[in-house]
Amino acid sequence: ATALLDALFDALPAGSTVTIAVRPDNEAALALYERYGFEVAERREGYFASGPGLVLSRDA
């Protein structure tokens, strides 16, 4: 996952924004994205069939 994120940020033009959604109970994913500088932008109820999602974003 880290290699994929590294490649993504290397390929994006400056000024781009990356947005991703993750389940609030996915602690491993949240920790990874926070290490990469993502911040929670909003919580969306019913985003996933199993419940809410957290929308995270980060500028490239």
Backbone hydrogen bonds, N-H to C=O, Kabsch-Sander energy under -0.5 kcal/mol:
donor,donor_aa,acceptor,acceptor_aa,energy
5,L,1,A,-2.2
6,D,2,T,-2.7
7,A,3,A,-2.4
8,L,4,L,-2.3
9,F,5,L,-2.5
10,D,6,D,-1.9
11,A,7,A,-1.7
12,L,8,L,-1.5
16,S,13,P,-1.7
18,V,58,R,-3.2
20,I,56,L,-2.6
22,V,54,L,-2.2
26,N,23,R,-1.9
27,E,25,D,-1.6
30,L,26,N,-2.4
31,A,27,E,-2.4
32,L,28,A,-2.1
33,Y,29,A,-2.8
34,E,30,L,-2.4
35,R,31,A,-1.9
36,Y,32,L,-1.3
37,G,34,E,-1.6
38,F,33,Y,-2.5
39,E,57,S,-2.1
41,A,55,V,-3.6
42,E,55,V,-1.5
44,R,53,G,-3.1
45,E,43,R,-0.6
47,Y,44,R,-1.3
48,F,51,G,-2.6
51,G,48,F,-1.6
53,G,44,R,-2.4
54,L,22,V,-3.4
55,V,42,E,-3.1
55,V,53,G,-0.5
56,L,20,I,-3.3
56,L,54,L,-0.6
57,S,39,E,-2.3
58,R,18,V,-1.8
60,A,16,S,-3.6
